[in-house]
Amino acid sequence: MIPPFDYFTHRADCKRKQDERAARLATLPKAYLYPLAPAERGILDEDIGSLVQDVQKGEKSAVDVLRAYGKVAVKAQEKTNCLTEVMLKEAEGWIEKGEINLKGPLAGIPVSLKDSIGVAGFDSSVGYSCNTGKPIRFDGAIVRMLKDAGAVPFVKTALPVTLLSFESFNDVWGRCLNPHNPKYSPGGSTGGEGALLAFGGSRIGIGSDVAGSVRAPAHYSGCYSLRCSTGRWPKLGVSTSMPGQEGIPSVFSPMARTLMDLTYFTRSFVQMQPWKYDQSVHPLAWRTAAETEYMEKKTLKVGIMRTDNVVDPAPACARALDLAASALKQQGHEVFDVTPPSPYEALVIASNLLNSDGTKTFRSFFRTGESDDAGAKEFGKYMRYPRFIKWFYWAYVKYIKRDEIWAGLLEHWHAKSAVEYWQWVTKRELYKNKWHEWWNTFGEKGDGLDFILTPPNATPAVPHGGMKSAAAACGYTFLFNLLDYTCGIMPVTHVDPALDMLAPSVKINKMNGVAQGAYEHYDAIKMAGLPVGIQLVGRRLEEEKVLACMKRLEDALEARGQKYELLPVPDL
């Protein structure tokens, strides 16, 4: 319908989808309405490797496993609004009809999916009302792989309308809440997965990441995630807000409630040979030898990147990094601070590549009156200003305010011609080579640095609407999208007001514009109890090594009595 009359279609479509979700929940089989039985509690406490064996041996029913997790997912929806499409009845049908391979390596494991992943018979709206009422005809590659492996897709989860935010809000589904504190975001853009996994309504989820979208939710909500390198994970049959965007490729990657499950799932998924389902996947088999090598290596050499020199980590995030570094030192590993090639340079390059179209593509899906993401709205608005107005503002920031950081981000913030775009791609490749050469200086064969630890973000979760000012403070994750490095997020601690207050000497109004936007929301008292994670970084296509090193770190923390305590599954 022609604007502005499409406003009424927009409101009607949003109401229809919300009513549809409510009806699906209200008409679930009675089994989903009963309290958790002791046997179901046992299922929820079991790791997925053990559950798979039980299902394969016939000791547990795949439907019983599905119902146990389905019950908690329904409760998670009540508390956090984390679900979009509810597929529980259909999932039972897939099991009964034999569409799920219950002899596979993931036999009977319920898997939650980001809303953008295509499942036959269901919308992949990505939060845009114009995409509703258009069910996908065929399962995408990820879903076909899951079913062949024996896994059971059972719900789809919340995201932001643009897929460009560490919040998860849109008019179609509403706002997703953090299970630790409903006043805060669970992260984004895979925020529904973060909330559902932390709550206990799923053990395994799949999301996508273009600037930190499976990593911020793990850090904000308190679960585990792995940002895979491009070509390790299929992406055929998914929806996006920016089709064709390849300057900073989005990658689909796993999330999990525990590290054990994350490792088991990733290993099993890669062993399914995803390159047979999607031509974009490298024919790279799971390298057990690499996993074993880093599980057994006596002394690991660990670089600590304490700051990106754009936004220093807030006390809670700096403390989490110190806890991880101290635990590794106590185990005899070599831990030292590193200063890699400028992360700020990466932020400038990546931000210009990701929005080289001037935000026209993701805005093209909006209908009249449709709510924008708080952060995307701000930088989209700036993109649309006339160039001469932007020049005057840039000059004001650079020469009057003398904010070199913020001015450097604003300087080229406009739609790019093909020639300009190619120039920025060249900058990207030269920057990637700087890192390649820098890492190779550690040891004769580049083996003197096993991995890097960084904060996942400068602060813990932002309050709702916080991305309006904090959107640019994504450098700790965005950096590694540009580099295409493998990264893992693991929760380490929680915000503690007794330990994590800002020092009186910290003057937010003296910070650069990016840092001010992030620190505007940091309040250790209000944030008390929110999760705080760390980011463990390997090089490109090093998923096996990164997972093994995450295990070494978790073991080191557990040896000190500091292993992260998951949010307990509530009584239903």
C-alpha positions as CSV (number, residue, x, y, z in Angstrom):
1,M,0.0,0.0,0.0
2,I,1.2,3.5,-0.8
3,P,2.5,5.7,2.1
4,P,1.1,7.1,4.3
5,F,-1.8,4.7,4.1
6,D,0.4,1.8,4.8
7,Y,0.5,2.9,8.4
8,F,-2.9,1.1,8.9
9,T,-1.6,-2.0,7.2
10,H,1.5,-1.9,9.5
11,R,-0.6,-1.7,12.7
12,A,-2.9,-4.5,11.5
13,D,-0.1,-6.8,10.6
14,C,1.6,-6.2,13.9
15,K,-1.6,-7.0,15.8
16,R,-2.2,-10.1,13.6
17,K,1.2,-11.5,14.4
18,Q,0.9,-10.9,18.1
19,D,-2.5,-12.4,18.2
20,E,-1.2,-15.4,16.2
21,R,1.6,-15.9,18.7
22,A,-0.8,-15.6,21.6
23,A,-3.2,-18.2,20.0
24,R,-0.3,-20.6,19.5
25,L,0.7,-20.4,23.1
26,A,-2.9,-20.6,24.3
27,T,-3.6,-23.8,22.3
28,L,-0.6,-25.8,23.1
29,P,-1.2,-29.4,24.1
30,K,-2.1,-29.8,27.8
31,A,1.3,-31.3,28.5
32,Y,2.9,-27.9,28.2
33,L,0.6,-26.4,30.8
34,Y,1.5,-28.8,33.7
35,P,4.3,-28.0,36.2
36,L,7.7,-29.5,35.6
37,A,7.8,-33.2,36.6
38,P,10.9,-34.5,38.4
39,A,11.9,-36.4,35.3
40,E,11.7,-33.1,33.3
41,R,13.9,-31.4,35.8
42,G,16.4,-34.2,35.2
43,I,16.3,-33.5,31.5
44,L,16.9,-29.8,32.0
45,D,20.0,-30.6,34.1
46,E,21.5,-33.0,31.6
47,D,24.1,-31.8,29.1
48,I,23.2,-32.4,25.4
49,G,25.8,-35.1,24.9
50,S,24.2,-37.2,27.5
51,L,20.7,-36.4,26.3
52,V,21.6,-37.5,22.7
53,Q,22.8,-40.9,24.0
54,D,19.6,-41.3,26.0
55,V,17.4,-40.5,23.0
56,Q,19.5,-42.8,20.7
57,K,19.2,-45.7,23.2
58,G,15.5,-45.1,23.6
59,E,15.9,-44.3,27.3
60,K,14.3,-40.8,26.7
61,S,11.7,-39.7,24.2
62,A,12.5,-36.8,21.9
63,V,9.0,-35.5,22.6
64,D,9.6,-35.6,26.3
65,V,12.8,-33.6,25.9
66,L,11.0,-31.1,23.7
67,R,8.1,-30.7,26.2
68,A,10.5,-30.1,29.1
69,Y,12.2,-27.3,27.3
70,G,9.0,-26.1,25.8
71,K,7.5,-25.5,29.2
72,V,10.4,-23.4,30.3
73,A,10.4,-21.5,26.9
74,V,6.8,-20.6,27.5
75,K,7.6,-19.2,30.9
76,A,10.6,-17.4,29.5
77,Q,8.2,-15.8,27.0
78,E,6.0,-14.6,29.9
79,K,8.9,-13.0,31.7
80,T,11.0,-11.7,28.9
81,N,9.0,-11.6,25.6
82,C,11.8,-13.5,23.9
83,L,9.8,-15.6,21.4
84,T,8.5,-14.8,18.0
85,E,7.3,-17.9,16.1
86,V,6.2,-20.7,18.4
87,M,6.7,-24.1,16.6
88,L,6.1,-26.6,19.4
89,K,3.1,-28.4,17.9
90,E,4.8,-28.6,14.5
91,A,8.0,-29.8,16.1
92,E,6.1,-32.7,17.7
93,G,4.7,-33.5,14.3
94,W,8.1,-33.5,12.7
95,I,9.3,-36.0,15.3
96,E,6.2,-38.3,14.9
97,K,6.4,-38.2,11.1
98,G,10.1,-39.2,11.1
99,E,11.3,-35.9,9.6
100,I,13.9,-35.7,12.5
101,N,16.8,-38.2,12.2
102,L,16.8,-39.6,15.8
103,K,20.0,-41.5,15.0
104,G,21.9,-38.4,14.3
105,P,24.6,-36.7,16.5
106,L,22.1,-34.2,17.9
107,A,19.2,-36.7,18.3
108,G,16.3,-35.1,20.2
109,I,18.0,-31.8,21.1
110,P,15.6,-28.8,20.9
111,V,17.3,-25.9,19.2
112,S,16.0,-22.3,19.2
113,L,16.6,-20.1,16.2
114,K,16.9,-16.4,15.6
115,D,13.8,-15.1,13.8
116,S,15.7,-14.5,10.6
117,I,16.4,-18.2,10.0
118,G,14.0,-19.7,7.5
119,V,11.7,-22.5,8.6
120,A,9.2,-23.8,6.1
121,G,5.6,-22.6,7.0
122,F,6.7,-19.7,9.2
123,D,7.5,-16.1,8.6
124,S,11.0,-14.7,8.8
125,S,9.9,-11.1,9.4
126,V,13.1,-9.8,10.9
127,G,10.8,-7.5,12.8
128,Y,9.5,-5.7,9.8
129,S,5.7,-5.8,9.3
130,C,6.0,-5.9,5.5
131,N,7.6,-9.3,5.9
132,T,4.8,-10.8,7.8
133,G,2.2,-13.1,6.2
134,K,4.8,-14.5,3.9
135,P,5.7,-17.9,5.2
136,I,8.9,-19.5,3.9
137,R,8.3,-22.3,1.5
138,F,11.3,-24.4,2.2
139,D,13.6,-25.0,5.2
140,G,16.9,-23.1,4.9
141,A,20.2,-24.9,5.0
142,I,20.7,-24.5,8.7
143,V,17.2,-26.1,9.5
144,R,17.7,-28.9,7.0
145,M,21.1,-29.7,8.6
146,L,19.6,-29.6,12.1
147,K,16.8,-32.0,11.2
148,D,19.3,-34.4,9.5
149,A,21.4,-34.2,12.6
150,G,18.4,-35.1,14.8
151,A,17.9,-31.7,16.3
152,V,14.4,-30.3,16.8
153,P,13.8,-26.6,15.9
154,F,11.1,-25.5,18.3
155,V,10.9,-21.7,18.7
156,K,12.2,-18.6,16.9
157,T,13.5,-15.6,18.9
158,A,13.5,-11.9,19.2
159,L,15.7,-9.4,17.4
160,P,15.8,-5.6,16.6
161,V,14.1,-4.4,13.5
162,T,17.3,-3.4,11.7
163,L,19.5,-6.2,13.0
164,L,22.0,-3.4,13.9
165,S,21.5,-3.0,17.6
166,F,22.5,-4.4,21.0
167,E,18.8,-4.2,21.9
168,S,15.9,-6.3,20.6
169,F,12.8,-4.3,19.9
170,N,10.4,-4.0,17.0
171,D,6.7,-3.2,16.5
172,V,5.8,-6.7,15.3
173,W,6.9,-8.5,18.4
174,G,7.6,-5.9,21.0
175,R,10.5,-5.5,23.4
176,C,12.6,-8.4,24.7
177,L,13.8,-8.1,28.3
178,N,16.9,-9.2,30.2
179,P,16.0,-12.2,32.4
180,H,18.3,-10.7,35.2
181,N,16.7,-7.3,35.2
182,P,13.7,-6.4,33.0
183,K,14.8,-2.7,32.8
184,Y,17.8,-3.8,30.7
185,S,18.4,-5.1,27.3
186,P,19.2,-8.8,26.8
187,G,21.5,-7.7,23.9
188,G,21.1,-7.8,20.2
189,S,20.6,-8.5,17.5
190,T,20.3,-12.1,18.7
191,G,18.8,-10.9,22.0
192,G,15.9,-13.3,22.2
193,E,18.4,-16.2,22.1
194,G,20.4,-14.6,24.9
195,A,17.3,-14.2,27.1
196,L,15.9,-17.7,26.4
197,L,19.2,-19.5,27.0
198,A,20.0,-17.5,30.2
199,F,16.5,-18.2,31.5
200,G,16.9,-22.0,30.8
201,G,14.3,-22.3,28.1
202,S,16.8,-23.7,25.6
203,R,20.3,-25.2,25.7
204,I,21.3,-24.5,22.1
205,G,20.5,-21.5,19.9
206,I,21.7,-20.2,16.5
207,G,22.0,-16.5,15.7
208,S,23.9,-14.2,13.4
209,D,26.7,-11.7,14.0
210,V,27.8,-8.7,11.9
211,A,29.1,-6.4,14.7
212,G,28.7,-8.5,17.8
213,S,25.2,-9.9,17.5
214,V,25.8,-13.3,19.1
215,R,28.4,-11.9,21.5
216,A,26.7,-8.9,23.0
217,P,23.7,-11.0,24.0
218,A,25.9,-13.6,25.7
219,H,27.7,-10.8,27.6
220,Y,24.5,-9.0,28.5
221,S,22.4,-12.0,29.4
222,G,24.9,-14.5,30.8
223,C,25.4,-17.4,28.4
224,Y,28.0,-18.6,25.9
225,S,28.5,-17.9,22.2
226,L,31.0,-18.5,19.4
227,R,31.5,-16.0,16.6
228,C,32.6,-18.3,13.8
229,S,34.7,-17.1,10.8
230,T,33.0,-16.8,7.5
231,G,32.7,-20.0,5.5
232,R,32.5,-22.3,8.6
233,W,28.7,-22.1,9.0
234,P,25.9,-22.1,6.5
235,K,23.8,-19.0,5.7
236,L,21.6,-20.1,2.8
237,G,17.9,-19.6,3.4
238,V,18.0,-16.7,5.9
239,S,16.5,-13.3,5.9
240,T,18.3,-10.0,6.6
241,S,17.7,-6.3,6.8
242,M,20.7,-5.7,4.4
243,P,20.6,-8.2,1.6
244,G,23.8,-8.0,-0.5
245,Q,25.9,-6.3,2.2
246,E,29.3,-7.9,2.0
247,G,31.7,-5.2,3.3
248,I,31.4,-6.7,6.7
249,P,29.8,-10.2,6.2
250,S,27.3,-11.4,8.6
251,V,28.0,-14.9,10.0
252,F,25.6,-17.4,11.5
253,S,27.0,-18.9,14.7
254,P,26.0,-20.9,17.8
255,M,25.0,-19.9,21.3
256,A,24.5,-22.1,24.3
257,R,23.6,-22.2,28.0
258,T,26.9,-24.0,28.9
259,L,30.3,-24.2,27.4
260,M,30.2,-28.0,27.3
261,D,27.0,-27.8,25.2
262,L,28.5,-25.1,22.9
263,T,31.5,-27.3,22.1
264,Y,29.5,-30.5,21.6
265,F,27.0,-28.7,19.4
266,T,29.6,-26.9,17.2
267,R,31.7,-30.1,16.8
268,S,28.6,-32.2,15.9
269,F,27.3,-29.5,13.5
270,V,30.6,-29.2,11.6
271,Q,30.9,-33.0,11.4
272,M,27.6,-32.9,9.5
273,Q,29.6,-31.5,6.6
274,P,27.7,-28.2,6.1
275,W,29.5,-27.5,2.8
276,K,27.1,-30.2,1.3
277,Y,24.2,-28.0,2.3
278,D,25.5,-24.5,1.3
279,Q,28.1,-23.8,-1.3
280,S,29.5,-20.8,0.7
281,V,30.8,-23.1,3.4
282,H,34.5,-24.2,3.2
283,P,34.9,-28.0,3.0
284,L,36.9,-27.9,6.3
285,A,36.3,-30.9,8.5
286,W,36.4,-30.7,12.3
287,R,40.1,-30.7,13.4
288,T,40.2,-32.9,16.5
289,A,43.9,-32.6,16.6
290,A,43.8,-28.8,17.0
291,E,41.2,-29.2,19.8
292,T,43.3,-31.8,21.6
293,E,46.5,-29.8,21.1
294,Y,45.1,-26.7,23.0
295,M,43.4,-28.8,25.6
296,E,46.7,-30.4,26.4
297,K,49.2,-27.6,25.8
298,K,51.0,-27.1,29.1
299,T,51.6,-23.4,28.9
300,L,49.4,-21.0,26.9
301,K,50.6,-17.6,25.9
302,V,47.8,-15.1,26.4
303,G,47.6,-11.5,25.3
304,I,45.4,-9.1,27.2
305,M,43.9,-6.2,25.2
306,R,42.7,-4.0,28.1
307,T,41.2,-1.2,26.0
308,D,40.4,-0.3,22.4
309,N,41.5,3.2,23.2
310,V,38.1,4.5,22.2
311,V,36.0,3.5,25.2
312,D,38.0,2.2,28.2
313,P,36.1,-0.7,29.9
314,A,33.9,0.2,32.9
315,P,35.0,-1.1,36.3
316,A,32.8,-4.3,36.1
317,C,34.2,-5.2,32.7
318,A,37.8,-4.4,33.6
319,R,37.3,-6.6,36.8
320,A,36.0,-9.5,34.7
321,L,39.1,-9.3,32.5
322,D,41.3,-9.2,35.5
323,L,39.6,-12.3,37.0
324,A,40.2,-14.2,33.8
325,A,43.9,-13.1,33.5
326,S,44.6,-13.9,37.2
327,A,43.0,-17.4,36.9
328,L,45.2,-18.2,33.9
329,K,48.4,-16.9,35.6
330,Q,47.6,-19.0,38.6
331,Q,47.6,-22.1,36.3
332,G,51.1,-21.2,35.1
333,H,50.2,-19.7,31.8
334,E,52.0,-16.7,30.3
335,V,49.8,-13.6,30.5
336,F,50.9,-10.2,29.2
337,D,49.3,-7.0,28.0
338,V,49.3,-6.4,24.2
339,T,48.9,-3.3,22.0
340,P,47.7,-4.5,18.6
341,P,47.1,-2.4,15.5
342,S,44.7,0.5,16.2
343,P,41.2,-0.9,17.0
344,Y,39.9,2.6,16.4
345,E,41.1,2.4,12.8
346,A,39.0,-0.8,12.5
347,L,35.9,0.9,13.9
348,V,36.2,3.7,11.3
349,I,36.7,1.3,8.4
350,A,34.0,-1.2,9.5
351,S,31.4,1.4,10.2
352,N,31.9,3.0,6.8
353,L,31.7,-0.4,5.0
354,L,28.7,-1.7,6.9
355,N,26.6,1.3,6.0
356,S,28.2,2.2,2.6
357,D,24.7,2.4,1.1
358,G,23.8,5.4,3.4
359,T,21.4,3.1,5.4
360,K,19.0,3.0,2.4
361,T,18.6,-0.7,2.3
362,F,17.5,-1.4,5.9
363,R,15.3,1.7,5.8
364,S,13.6,0.5,2.6
365,F,11.6,-2.1,4.5
366,F,10.0,0.5,6.9
367,R,6.3,1.4,6.6
368,T,4.9,4.7,7.6
369,G,4.9,5.0,11.4
370,E,7.0,1.9,12.0
371,S,9.3,2.2,15.0
372,D,13.0,2.3,14.3
373,D,15.8,1.0,16.6
374,A,17.0,3.8,18.9
375,G,20.6,3.5,17.7
376,A,20.0,2.9,14.0
377,K,17.6,5.8,14.0
378,E,20.3,8.2,15.1
379,F,23.0,7.2,12.7
380,G,20.5,6.8,9.9
381,K,19.2,10.4,10.5
382,Y,22.8,11.7,10.4
383,M,23.4,9.9,7.1
384,R,20.5,11.7,5.5
385,Y,21.6,15.2,6.4
386,P,22.9,17.3,3.5
387,R,26.7,16.9,3.1
388,F,27.4,20.6,3.8
389,I,25.5,20.4,7.1
390,K,27.5,17.3,8.1
391,W,30.7,19.1,7.2
392,F,30.0,22.0,9.5
393,Y,29.1,19.6,12.3
394,W,32.2,17.5,11.7
395,A,34.3,20.7,11.8
396,Y,32.6,21.8,15.1
397,V,33.4,18.4,16.7
398,K,37.0,18.3,15.5
399,Y,38.1,21.9,15.9
400,I,35.8,23.4,18.5
401,K,35.2,20.4,20.8
402,R,38.6,18.9,19.8
403,D,37.1,15.4,19.8
404,E,39.3,13.6,17.3
405,I,37.7,10.2,18.0
406,W,34.1,11.3,17.3
407,A,35.1,13.5,14.4
408,G,37.0,10.7,12.8
409,L,33.9,8.5,12.8
410,L,31.7,11.3,11.4
411,E,34.2,12.4,8.7
412,H,33.2,9.9,5.9
413,W,29.7,9.0,7.2
414,H,27.7,9.2,3.9
415,A,26.6,6.9,1.1
416,K,29.6,5.7,-0.9
417,S,30.0,5.5,-4.7
418,A,31.3,2.3,-6.2
419,V,34.8,3.9,-6.4
420,E,34.7,5.0,-2.8
421,Y,33.4,1.6,-1.6
422,W,36.3,-0.2,-3.4
423,Q,38.7,2.2,-1.6
424,W,37.3,1.3,1.7
425,V,37.5,-2.4,0.9
426,T,41.2,-1.8,0.1
427,K,41.6,-0.2,3.5
428,R,40.0,-3.2,5.1
429,E,42.4,-5.6,3.5
430,L,45.5,-3.5,4.4
431,Y,44.3,-3.3,8.0
432,K,43.7,-7.1,8.1
433,N,47.3,-7.6,6.9
434,K,48.6,-5.3,9.7
435,W,47.0,-7.7,12.3
436,H,48.3,-10.7,10.4
437,E,51.9,-9.4,10.6
438,W,51.5,-8.2,14.2
439,W,50.3,-11.6,15.4
440,N,53.2,-13.3,13.5
441,T,55.8,-11.3,15.5
442,F,55.0,-13.5,18.5
443,G,57.5,-16.3,18.0
444,E,59.3,-17.5,14.9
445,K,56.3,-19.2,13.5
446,G,53.6,-17.0,14.9
447,D,52.9,-19.5,17.6
448,G,54.0,-17.3,20.5
449,L,50.5,-15.9,21.1
450,D,47.8,-18.5,21.5
451,F,44.9,-16.2,22.0
452,I,43.8,-12.7,23.2
453,L,41.4,-11.8,25.9
454,T,39.3,-8.6,25.7
455,P,36.2,-7.1,27.2
456,P,33.1,-8.0,25.0
457,N,31.9,-4.4,25.4
458,A,32.8,-1.4,27.5
459,T,29.9,-1.8,29.8
460,P,27.4,-4.5,30.9
461,A,23.8,-4.4,29.4
462,V,22.3,-1.1,28.5
463,P,18.9,0.0,29.7
464,H,16.1,0.0,27.2
465,G,16.6,2.8,24.7
466,G,20.3,3.0,25.6
467,M,21.5,2.4,22.1
468,K,20.4,5.9,21.2
469,S,23.7,7.1,22.6
470,A,25.7,3.9,22.9
471,A,25.4,2.6,19.4
472,A,28.9,3.6,18.4
473,A,30.5,1.9,21.4
474,C,30.7,-1.5,19.7
475,G,34.4,-1.6,18.9
476,Y,35.4,-4.6,21.0
477,T,33.3,-6.9,18.9
478,F,33.1,-5.0,15.6
479,L,36.9,-5.1,15.3
480,F,36.9,-8.9,14.9
481,N,34.1,-8.9,12.4
482,L,36.3,-6.8,10.2
483,L,39.2,-9.2,10.8
484,D,36.9,-12.3,10.5
485,Y,38.6,-13.8,13.6
486,T,37.0,-16.6,15.6
487,C,35.7,-15.3,19.0
488,G,34.1,-16.9,22.0
489,I,32.1,-15.2,24.8
490,M,31.9,-16.6,28.3
491,P,30.3,-15.1,31.4
492,V,32.7,-14.6,34.3
493,T,31.0,-12.6,37.0
494,H,28.1,-10.2,37.9
495,V,28.0,-6.5,38.5
496,D,28.8,-5.8,42.2
497,P,28.2,-2.3,43.5
498,A,30.8,-2.8,46.2
499,L,33.5,-3.5,43.6
500,D,32.4,-1.8,40.4
501,M,31.5,1.8,41.2
502,L,33.1,4.5,39.0
503,A,35.9,6.3,40.7
504,P,35.1,10.0,41.6
505,S,38.0,11.0,39.4
506,V,36.2,9.7,36.3
507,K,34.7,12.7,34.4
508,I,32.3,11.5,31.8
509,N,31.9,14.9,30.2
510,K,35.7,14.9,29.5
511,M,35.5,11.7,27.4
512,N,35.2,11.5,23.7
513,G,31.7,11.3,22.2
514,V,31.7,7.6,21.8
515,A,32.8,7.0,25.4
516,Q,30.3,9.5,26.7
517,G,27.5,7.7,25.0
518,A,28.5,4.4,26.6
519,Y,29.2,5.7,30.1
520,E,26.0,7.7,30.2
521,H,24.3,4.4,31.2
522,Y,26.8,2.9,33.6
523,D,25.5,2.7,37.1
524,A,26.8,-0.2,39.2
525,I,23.9,0.2,41.7
526,K,21.2,-0.1,39.1
527,M,23.1,-2.8,37.2
528,A,23.7,-4.9,40.3
529,G,23.5,-8.6,39.4
530,L,23.8,-8.2,35.6
531,P,26.2,-10.6,33.9
532,V,29.7,-9.6,32.8
533,G,31.7,-11.7,30.3
534,I,35.0,-11.8,28.5
535,Q,35.9,-12.3,24.9
536,L,38.5,-14.9,23.9
537,V,39.9,-14.3,20.4
538,G,41.7,-16.6,18.1
539,R,42.6,-16.1,14.4
540,R,40.5,-16.9,11.4
541,L,38.9,-20.3,11.2
542,E,40.2,-21.4,14.6
543,E,36.9,-22.5,16.1
544,E,38.4,-25.7,17.6
545,K,41.3,-23.8,19.3
546,V,39.0,-21.1,20.6
547,L,36.6,-23.6,22.2
548,A,39.5,-25.6,23.7
549,C,41.0,-22.4,25.2
550,M,37.6,-21.3,26.6
551,K,37.5,-24.7,28.4
552,R,41.0,-24.1,29.8
553,L,39.9,-20.7,31.1
554,E,36.7,-22.0,32.6
555,D,38.7,-24.7,34.3
556,A,41.1,-22.1,35.7
557,L,38.3,-20.0,37.1
558,E,36.6,-23.1,38.6
559,A,39.9,-24.0,40.3
560,R,39.6,-20.7,42.1
561,G,36.0,-21.2,43.0
562,Q,35.0,-18.5,40.5
563,K,33.1,-20.4,37.8
564,Y,30.1,-18.4,36.7
565,E,26.8,-19.3,38.2
566,L,24.0,-19.7,35.7
567,L,20.6,-18.2,36.4
568,P,18.7,-21.2,37.8
569,V,15.7,-22.5,35.9
570,P,12.7,-21.3,37.9
571,D,10.0,-23.4,39.4
572,L,7.0,-23.5,37.1
